[in-house]
Amino acid sequence: MGPRSVWGHLFRGWGVREVSNEGMGRQRFRYSRRQVLGGAAAFGLSAGLHGKLALAHHPIQFGLTPVFLDSDLEIMSELTQYFSGKLDHPVSSVKRRTYQEITSLLLSGGLQAAWICGFPYVQYRDRLSLMAMPLYKGEPLYQSYLIVNKDSPAQNFEDLSDQVHAFSDPNSNSGYLVTLHLLAERKLSPSGFFSQTIFTYSHRNVIRAVSSGLAQSGSVDGYVWDVVAKYEPELVAGTRVIRKSEPLGFPPIACSKEMRNDKYVGLLTDALLEMKEDPLGKHILDTLHLDGFVAGDSSNYDAIAEKMDAVREFL
């Protein structure tokens, strides 16, 4: 699927607004995908020109999306320490505000690998290669949750009609696509069902928005909600889960197909698969409440691809 993929079709005419990651009350219009892709391509131009030869002289760039928890500064440091030790080569972590920015950097050569979401993975499955899948509760799967404020009388999806709804990111499976699919099944668009929709660009901010009353309902990564419930029970205490999706492929670690046979990408893949056997790796996994990584299979994301196709067909 090329650059003019599902992004342009999903939002045209729907009037979805976004909320800043920090202010939670400051609303603004999105940048166009062309602007973001252009900036990302410029950022990654040097890596694309130098190719694999440059990796011998520069740190490996490993990207992280906002699916990561907000305790991630320490985790990012530990991850780069772990990877650098396993590769005997410096590894730098790169985090951006949106899934789109990380995916664009990955496609343009600005990153050698990234922990992305299943939605952008299926959009660019012809250009991306699956390196590893996390294991959560023993399976490479997770769920999308629909949440409401704890005082809301809502009991099911239909009860969310005419409410302010918080999405996490327009390229999130659990924080957007799953709910779009529910709407498409009912021949509805977000603007035709919700009174208003906002993007928070963080699953934790979806929880904050619903808990505080900024939004009455939200679409959130179930893994994030579960882990935040353990670390910050007071945050999720203001919300209530009213629906869980079927199990779907957990956000994968991927690289471009051009980089799949690179020496350092191979070593990075090995480091992921061996993480549970290493003391530092085990500590990282325990902090993330993951059981390890497995090679996985692209077919694990077929259900996400089916949802994407169903939404596109409806539009």
One Martini backbone bead per residue (centre of mass of N, CA, C, O) as a GRO file, in nm:
protein
  315
    1MET     BB    1   0.093   0.037   0.025
    2GLY     BB    2   0.097   0.351  -0.027
    3PRO     BB    3   0.109   0.677   0.076
    4ARG     BB    4  -0.199   0.681  -0.037
    5SER     BB    5  -0.372   0.578   0.199
    6VAL     BB    6  -0.594   0.560   0.460
    7TRP     BB    7  -0.564   0.841   0.577
    8GLY     BB    8  -0.721   1.022   0.366
    9HIS     BB    9  -1.001   0.856   0.400
   10LEU     BB   10  -1.081   0.858   0.713
   11PHE     BB   11  -1.113   1.203   0.754
   12ARG     BB   12  -1.285   1.305   0.535
   13GLY     BB   13  -1.531   1.519   0.667
   14TRP     BB   14  -1.525   1.455   1.002
   15GLY     BB   15  -1.405   1.675   1.205
   16VAL     BB   16  -1.152   1.599   1.356
   17ARG     BB   17  -1.002   1.664   1.660
   18GLU     BB   18  -0.733   1.793   1.861
   19VAL     BB   19  -0.526   1.733   2.144
   20SER     BB   20  -0.289   1.812   2.330
   21ASN     BB   21  -0.052   1.638   2.513
   22GLU     BB   22  -0.035   1.862   2.748
   23GLY     BB   23  -0.303   2.044   2.780
   24MET     BB   24  -0.597   1.898   2.708
   25GLY     BB   25  -0.738   2.194   2.590
   26ARG     BB   26  -0.585   2.236   2.326
   27GLN     BB   27  -0.700   2.316   2.010
   28ARG     BB   28  -0.627   2.171   1.679
   29PHE     BB   29  -0.503   2.128   1.378
   30ARG     BB   30  -0.387   1.921   1.157
   31TYR     BB   31  -0.145   1.798   0.995
   32SER     BB   32  -0.050   1.695   0.711
   33ARG     BB   33   0.078   1.417   0.575
   34ARG     BB   34   0.269   1.557   0.375
   35GLN     BB   35   0.424   1.725   0.585
   36VAL     BB   36   0.527   1.492   0.760
   37LEU     BB   37   0.664   1.326   0.536
   38GLY     BB   38   0.857   1.548   0.447
   39GLY     BB   39   1.008   1.579   0.716
   40ALA     BB   40   1.090   1.281   0.747
   41ALA     BB   41   1.248   1.256   0.482
   42ALA     BB   42   1.457   1.469   0.553
   43PHE     BB   43   1.559   1.334   0.812
   44GLY     BB   44   1.617   1.045   0.644
   45LEU     BB   45   1.814   1.101   0.403
   46SER     BB   46   2.094   1.020   0.506
   47ALA     BB   47   2.024   0.723   0.561
   48GLY     BB   48   1.932   0.659   0.270
   49LEU     BB   49   2.206   0.724   0.128
   50HIS     BB   50   2.405   0.542   0.307
   51GLY     BB   51   2.283   0.314   0.447
   52LYS     BB   52   2.441   0.041   0.573
   53LEU     BB   53   2.724   0.174   0.602
   54ALA     BB   54   2.647   0.377   0.834
   55LEU     BB   55   2.607   0.169   1.074
   56ALA     BB   56   2.920   0.137   1.139
   57HIS     BB   57   2.928   0.471   1.244
   58HIS     BB   58   2.635   0.459   1.374
   59PRO     BB   59   2.367   0.459   1.538
   60ILE     BB   60   2.103   0.286   1.611
   61GLN     BB   61   1.760   0.342   1.519
   62PHE     BB   62   1.500   0.334   1.768
   63GLY     BB   63   1.156   0.329   1.765
   64LEU     BB   64   0.888   0.510   1.945
   65THR     BB   65   0.572   0.516   2.049
   66PRO     BB   66   0.294   0.626   2.245
   67VAL     BB   67   0.239   0.334   2.361
   68PHE     BB   68   0.415   0.406   2.559
   69LEU     BB   69   0.487   0.469   2.863
   70ASP     BB   70   0.543   0.743   3.091
   71SER     BB   71   0.796   0.564   3.215
   72ASP     BB   72   1.009   0.574   2.954
   73LEU     BB   73   1.283   0.702   3.019
   74GLU     BB   74   1.403   0.461   3.166
   75ILE     BB   75   1.337   0.247   2.953
   76MET     BB   76   1.492   0.371   2.719
   77SER     BB   77   1.767   0.350   2.857
   78GLU     BB   78   1.760   0.040   2.901
   79LEU     BB   79   1.725  -0.044   2.608
   80THR     BB   80   1.984   0.082   2.493
   81GLN     BB   81   2.169  -0.072   2.680
   82TYR     BB   82   2.088  -0.354   2.592
   83PHE     BB   83   2.135  -0.331   2.286
   84SER     BB   84   2.429  -0.233   2.290
   85GLY     BB   85   2.539  -0.490   2.429
   86LYS     BB   86   2.436  -0.703   2.218
   87LEU     BB   87   2.574  -0.546   1.958
   88ASP     BB   88   2.830  -0.382   2.008
   89HIS     BB   89   2.648  -0.111   1.964
   90PRO     BB   90   2.508   0.175   1.920
   91VAL     BB   91   2.186   0.279   2.062
   92SER     BB   92   1.904   0.475   1.968
   93SER     BB   93   1.629   0.647   2.083
   94VAL     BB   94   1.307   0.724   1.921
   95LYS     BB   95   1.065   0.981   1.982
   96ARG     BB   96   0.724   1.050   1.903
   97ARG     BB   97   0.403   1.180   1.906
   98THR     BB   98   0.345   1.000   1.651
   99TYR     BB   99   0.294   0.735   1.446
  100GLN     BB  100   0.351   0.873   1.174
  101GLU     BB  101   0.642   0.964   1.226
  102ILE     BB  102   0.766   0.686   1.274
  103THR     BB  103   0.677   0.552   1.010
  104SER     BB  104   0.816   0.755   0.821
  105LEU     BB  105   1.104   0.705   0.921
  106LEU     BB  106   1.110   0.404   0.852
  107LEU     BB  107   1.051   0.437   0.539
  108SER     BB  108   1.295   0.663   0.489
  109GLY     BB  109   1.558   0.566   0.692
  110GLY     BB  110   1.568   0.701   0.994
  111LEU     BB  111   1.511   0.399   1.070
  112GLN     BB  112   1.578   0.057   1.150
  113ALA     BB  113   1.364   0.048   1.391
  114ALA     BB  114   1.026  -0.029   1.534
  115TRP     BB  115   0.761   0.041   1.763
  116ILE     BB  116   0.454  -0.023   1.653
  117CYS     BB  117   0.152  -0.054   1.495
  118GLY     BB  118  -0.080  -0.253   1.340
  119PHE     BB  119  -0.195  -0.046   1.143
  120PRO     BB  120   0.063   0.053   0.991
  121TYR     BB  121   0.157  -0.229   0.920
  122VAL     BB  122  -0.084  -0.299   0.722
  123GLN     BB  123  -0.048  -0.055   0.534
  124TYR     BB  124   0.289  -0.153   0.504
  125ARG     BB  125   0.341  -0.466   0.445
  126ASP     BB  126   0.507  -0.430   0.166
  127ARG     BB  127   0.753  -0.254   0.339
  128LEU     BB  128   0.745  -0.444   0.589
  129SER     BB  129   0.914  -0.616   0.865
  130LEU     BB  130   0.889  -0.868   1.089
  131MET     BB  131   1.064  -0.920   1.396
  132ALA     BB  132   0.856  -0.881   1.654
  133MET     BB  133   0.653  -1.005   1.932
  134PRO     BB  134   0.483  -0.951   2.200
  135LEU     BB  135   0.418  -1.086   2.523
  136TYR     BB  136   0.081  -1.108   2.664
  137LYS     BB  137  -0.018  -1.332   2.867
  138GLY     BB  138   0.132  -1.545   2.655
  139GLU     BB  139   0.051  -1.349   2.412
  140PRO     BB  140   0.039  -1.174   2.084
  141LEU     BB  141  -0.194  -1.001   2.247
  142TYR     BB  142  -0.475  -0.770   2.241
  143GLN     BB  143  -0.692  -0.491   2.342
  144SER     BB  144  -0.975  -0.298   2.308
  145TYR     BB  145  -1.108  -0.017   2.484
  146LEU     BB  146  -1.407   0.099   2.625
  147ILE     BB  147  -1.453   0.409   2.793
  148VAL     BB  148  -1.580   0.557   3.096
  149ASN     BB  149  -1.705   0.723   3.324
  150LYS     BB  150  -1.784   0.609   3.636
  151ASP     BB  151  -2.072   0.789   3.624
  152SER     BB  152  -2.173   0.651   3.389
  153PRO     BB  153  -2.459   0.487   3.237
  154ALA     BB  154  -2.311   0.333   3.042
  155GLN     BB  155  -2.312  -0.014   2.878
  156ASN     BB  156  -2.272   0.054   2.566
  157PHE     BB  157  -2.207   0.168   2.259
  158GLU     BB  158  -2.483   0.310   2.203
  159ASP     BB  159  -2.453   0.505   2.463
  160LEU     BB  160  -2.233   0.706   2.305
  161SER     BB  161  -2.421   0.883   2.185
  162ASP     BB  162  -2.352   1.225   2.176
  163GLN     BB  163  -2.057   1.220   2.258
  164VAL     BB  164  -1.747   1.275   2.387
  165HIS     BB  165  -1.460   1.147   2.211
  166ALA     BB  166  -1.155   0.967   2.273
  167PHE     BB  167  -0.863   0.951   2.093
  168SER     BB  168  -0.532   0.879   2.039
  169ASP     BB  169  -0.482   0.790   1.718
  170PRO     BB  170  -0.512   0.779   1.364
  171ASN     BB  171  -0.291   0.506   1.385
  172SER     BB  172  -0.468   0.340   1.579
  173ASN     BB  173  -0.616   0.058   1.661
  174SER     BB  174  -0.730   0.078   1.962
  175GLY     BB  175  -0.762   0.419   1.938
  176TYR     BB  176  -0.959   0.381   1.648
  177LEU     BB  177  -1.022   0.148   1.440
  178VAL     BB  178  -1.216  -0.025   1.610
  179THR     BB  179  -1.433   0.199   1.628
  180LEU     BB  180  -1.471   0.244   1.326
  181HIS     BB  181  -1.578  -0.041   1.278
  182LEU     BB  182  -1.830  -0.018   1.449
  183LEU     BB  183  -1.946   0.211   1.276
  184ALA     BB  184  -1.941   0.075   0.994
  185GLU     BB  185  -2.144  -0.152   1.073
  186ARG     BB  186  -2.360   0.108   1.112
  187LYS     BB  187  -2.317   0.335   0.899
  188LEU     BB  188  -2.099   0.524   1.050
  189SER     BB  189  -1.964   0.815   1.168
  190PRO     BB  190  -1.827   0.999   1.405
  191SER     BB  191  -2.007   1.261   1.339
  192GLY     BB  192  -2.281   1.072   1.337
  193PHE     BB  193  -2.246   0.988   1.659
  194PHE     BB  194  -2.077   1.196   1.776
  195SER     BB  195  -2.046   1.520   1.893
  196GLN     BB  196  -1.731   1.468   1.957
  197THR     BB  197  -1.378   1.461   1.861
  198ILE     BB  198  -1.055   1.353   1.996
  199PHE     BB  199  -0.701   1.391   2.016
  200THR     BB  200  -0.427   1.292   2.248
  201TYR     BB  201  -0.157   1.118   2.187
  202SER     BB  202  -0.249   0.917   2.430
  203HIS     BB  203  -0.363   0.675   2.633
  204ARG     BB  204  -0.342   0.825   2.901
  205ASN     BB  205  -0.505   1.075   2.793
  206VAL     BB  206  -0.767   0.927   2.762
  207ILE     BB  207  -0.801   0.864   3.057
  208ARG     BB  208  -0.790   1.155   3.154
  209ALA     BB  209  -1.027   1.269   2.989
  210VAL     BB  210  -1.246   1.080   3.113
  211SER     BB  211  -1.193   1.129   3.416
  212SER     BB  212  -1.230   1.458   3.394
  213GLY     BB  213  -1.458   1.520   3.144
  214LEU     BB  214  -1.361   1.603   2.860
  215ALA     BB  215  -1.461   1.312   2.819
  216GLN     BB  216  -1.707   1.046   2.811
  217SER     BB  217  -1.523   0.883   2.608
  218GLY     BB  218  -1.302   0.597   2.498
  219SER     BB  219  -1.010   0.485   2.314
  220VAL     BB  220  -0.809   0.201   2.427
  221ASP     BB  221  -0.544   0.039   2.537
  222GLY     BB  222  -0.560  -0.241   2.729
  223TYR     BB  223  -0.270  -0.266   2.823
  224VAL     BB  224  -0.240   0.018   2.934
  225TRP     BB  225  -0.475   0.013   3.130
  226ASP     BB  226  -0.371  -0.227   3.300
  227VAL     BB  227  -0.094  -0.104   3.383
  228VAL     BB  228  -0.198   0.159   3.507
  229ALA     BB  229  -0.368   0.014   3.724
  230LYS     BB  230  -0.104  -0.076   3.878
  231TYR     BB  231   0.053   0.206   3.902
  232GLU     BB  232  -0.235   0.406   3.867
  233PRO     BB  233  -0.529   0.362   4.008
  234GLU     BB  234  -0.633   0.662   4.029
  235LEU     BB  235  -0.672   0.705   3.722
  236VAL     BB  236  -0.873   0.459   3.648
  237ALA     BB  237  -1.095   0.515   3.870
  238GLY     BB  238  -1.247   0.728   3.663
  239THR     BB  239  -1.306   0.456   3.510
  240ARG     BB  240  -1.484   0.239   3.262
  241VAL     BB  241  -1.539  -0.071   3.124
  242ILE     BB  242  -1.769  -0.167   2.839
  243ARG     BB  243  -1.546  -0.276   2.620
  244LYS     BB  244  -1.405  -0.560   2.446
  245SER     BB  245  -1.217  -0.682   2.225
  246GLU     BB  246  -1.078  -0.879   2.039
  247PRO     BB  247  -0.805  -1.037   1.980
  248LEU     BB  248  -0.493  -0.879   1.882
  249GLY     BB  249  -0.220  -0.776   1.742
  250PHE     BB  250   0.055  -0.681   1.873
  251PRO     BB  251   0.263  -0.443   1.872
  252PRO     BB  252   0.529  -0.422   1.660
  253ILE     BB  253   0.846  -0.506   1.539
  254ALA     BB  254   1.004  -0.313   1.277
  255CYS     BB  255   1.116  -0.309   0.934
  256SER     BB  256   1.243  -0.269   0.652
  257LYS     BB  257   1.294  -0.470   0.382
  258GLU     BB  258   1.581  -0.349   0.315
  259MET     BB  259   1.686  -0.424   0.631
  260ARG     BB  260   1.645  -0.732   0.707
  261ASN     BB  261   1.965  -0.831   0.628
  262ASP     BB  262   2.096  -0.679   0.836
  263LYS     BB  263   2.310  -0.723   1.083
  264TYR     BB  264   2.182  -0.533   1.309
  265VAL     BB  265   1.891  -0.625   1.278
  266GLY     BB  266   1.950  -0.917   1.352
  267LEU     BB  267   2.063  -0.855   1.637
  268LEU     BB  268   1.808  -0.714   1.738
  269THR     BB  269   1.624  -0.956   1.712
  270ASP     BB  270   1.781  -1.141   1.903
  271ALA     BB  271   1.754  -0.955   2.152
  272LEU     BB  272   1.448  -0.983   2.175
  273LEU     BB  273   1.429  -1.303   2.192
  274GLU     BB  274   1.650  -1.292   2.455
  275MET     BB  275   1.546  -1.110   2.692
  276LYS     BB  276   1.443  -1.324   2.916
  277GLU     BB  277   1.762  -1.427   2.962
  278ASP     BB  278   1.820  -1.140   3.071
  279PRO     BB  279   1.842  -0.940   3.336
  280LEU     BB  280   1.774  -0.668   3.201
  281GLY     BB  281   1.553  -0.775   3.016
  282LYS     BB  282   1.370  -0.881   3.245
  283HIS     BB  283   1.327  -0.607   3.377
  284ILE     BB  284   1.188  -0.473   3.139
  285LEU     BB  285   0.955  -0.673   3.114
  286ASP     BB  286   0.843  -0.634   3.399
  287THR     BB  287   0.781  -0.331   3.367
  288LEU     BB  288   0.590  -0.398   3.102
  289HIS     BB  289   0.432  -0.668   3.136
  290LEU     BB  290   0.609  -0.886   2.988
  291ASP     BB  291   0.722  -1.216   2.856
  292GLY     BB  292   0.827  -1.128   2.565
  293PHE     BB  293   0.956  -1.250   2.248
  294VAL     BB  294   0.849  -1.319   1.912
  295ALA     BB  295   0.844  -1.369   1.580
  296GLY     BB  296   0.598  -1.446   1.445
  297ASP     BB  297   0.318  -1.338   1.226
  298SER     BB  298   0.154  -1.164   0.987
  299SER     BB  299  -0.129  -1.306   1.039
  300ASN     BB  300  -0.185  -1.161   1.318
  301TYR     BB  301  -0.297  -0.894   1.128
  302ASP     BB  302  -0.558  -0.966   0.965
  303ALA     BB  303  -0.786  -0.843   1.142
  304ILE     BB  304  -0.693  -0.552   1.102
  305ALA     BB  305  -0.712  -0.550   0.793
  306GLU     BB  306  -1.017  -0.604   0.786
  307LYS     BB  307  -1.100  -0.345   0.925
  308MET     BB  308  -0.975  -0.150   0.726
  309ASP     BB  309  -1.134  -0.248   0.476
  310ALA     BB  310  -1.419  -0.195   0.590
  311VAL     BB  311  -1.384   0.109   0.623
  312ARG     BB  312  -1.312   0.174   0.329
  313GLU     BB  313  -1.573   0.061   0.204
  314PHE     BB  314  -1.767   0.254   0.347
  315LEU     BB  315  -1.620   0.522   0.233
   0.00000   0.00000   0.00000
